[in-house]
Amino acid sequence: MLGLDGFPHRAISPELTPRLWDLARGGGRAPDGGVTDLPSSTDPGFCSLLTGCKPATHGVLTTSWRFARLPDWAGVETPRVASIFDACHATGVRTAAIVADDRGLLCTGSADRRWPPDGVIPPGTDLDAHGYPVNAAVLPHSSLGFVFGHVNEADTIGHDYGPESEAARACYRATDQVVGVVLDALASNWADTVIVVVSDHDMQPRDSSPPVDPMANGTDGGWDAYIPDGGSALIHLKPGVDPHRAGKALLRIDGVETWVRSNDSVMVAGLKPGRIVAAPRYSSGGFHGAPITARTVALVGGGDPAVGRIASAIAARRPHLADWAPTLAPLLGVDLGLVDGRNMLR
Ligand SMILES: [Zn+2]
């Protein structure tokens, strides 16, 4: 399983990403991409991917833990449910996790092999070449049952220069070449291999529209705090406030497109395209978090007989990030337990 951080579904094409294109041509691809929850940001998404549960269950509601210590109502920093690594560990299926972003992806701690070791990137590592450890780590470990690799550069470049920039397109092309090295390394085990490539969210360009401050609109909608996560905000309700009443008030704020409930006291406001939630800092080129960036890459390839069936499933219905772990776990012979996502092969 490869997670391409911030990689847009629309960037996959024969010209720009020939290896991903060929992989999907031999396997399959969700025609409209996959989907993730709001906020469409890194930590909620990858925790859904690796636990099979949705944010309301795994508890990681926002990626904003990276920038501040958050109040208790903002959920948890690491998932409160087991991951596919835990399930594999319980059954003796060997696993590895190679993550370019050591701050997030908070459910890889149970992997048998993990890079960076202890979550700390070794001194001297080239931080602009995060893809390379994926290659180096995957090559010698064909006895592993489940390998998760995370490459980060499309996210960084998208934030800094925008997802449609020349720099971003060059990064998409380079990311495809990294994927190609991994695919070449897997060639000798192709008949036994299922390769899933996803992204955690899309990216949209910044424009000049004013940030949306949920506290600055003069109306008492029933909330007393918010946490920005790009194009979405976690909204904390005052005790006893009806979420539907608060939701109606949120929709009256200029720039708000939709809302969803996280739990009894927390909801998520998702903004319209182009709009960003007022925050202490903004990236210069692109951002995510909103409904428009909840579209993920979702493709499958490899030589295992399950590949064709997964391809049919994702062609028929958009996969949620939480659907991948419960689909792959039975193929690995491990029990993920009760999760929110569905086994696409059932
Ligand atoms: Zn991300």
Residues whose N, C-alpha, C, O or C-beta is under 5 A from the ligand:
A	BS01	ZN	D5 G6 S41 T42 D155 D200
